[in-house]
Amino acid sequence: MAQPIHAQQNMISDARPAGRAAKIIVGSAAGLGGLVLLGAAALWVHYGTAVFFEMIAAGIAACF
């Protein structure tokens, strides 16, 4: 005989830890992105725009 499935209760309780992990991942990515932008701004202020863009161009060229 077929038995009732109570999967909704299990799915809801299992989704909460995944949501917490997703918040941690998104928060970490936002923090890392902020640090990258802060570092780029610091390089821009320290080296000036021309040298900054040349360093970025050289870095990209080194990848290919």
N, C-alpha and C positions, 0 to 999 in steps of 0.2 A: 504494500500500500504506500501511497505517496504521503510524505510527512510535510508539514508546513516548514517553510524556509524563513528563518529569522535573520537573514543576512544583513538587513538594514541596520540593526543594532550593532552588529559586529563591525560593519563598515564605518559607522559614525565614530565608534570608539577608536578604531584604527586610524582614522583620518586626522585626529587631533595631534598625535606626535609628528606626523608628516607635515602638518601645518606649522608646527613649532620649528621643525628643521628647516622648512622653506623660509621662515622669517629670519632665521639665523644666517642662512645662505645669502638671502637678499641683503640683509644688513651688512654682512661681511663684504659683499661685492660693492655696495654703495660706499663703504668705508675705504676700500681699496681704490675705487675710482676717485674718491675725494683726495686721497694721498697722491695719486698719479697727477691729478690736476694741480695740486699744491706744489708738487715737485717741478712740474712744467712751468708754473708761474715763477717759482724761485729761479730756475735756470734762465728764464726770459729776463728777469730783473738783473741777474748777475752778469750774463754774457751779452745782453742786448739782442735786438730782434734779428739782425743779420747773422750773427754767429749761432744763435739759437736755431734758426731755420736751416743753416748749413749742417749743424749737428744732427738734426732730425733727418735731413736728406741723406747724409752719410750713413746713418743707422738703417734707414730703409734700404739704401743701395747695398749695404752689407748683407741684408737678408736674401737678396736675389742675386 
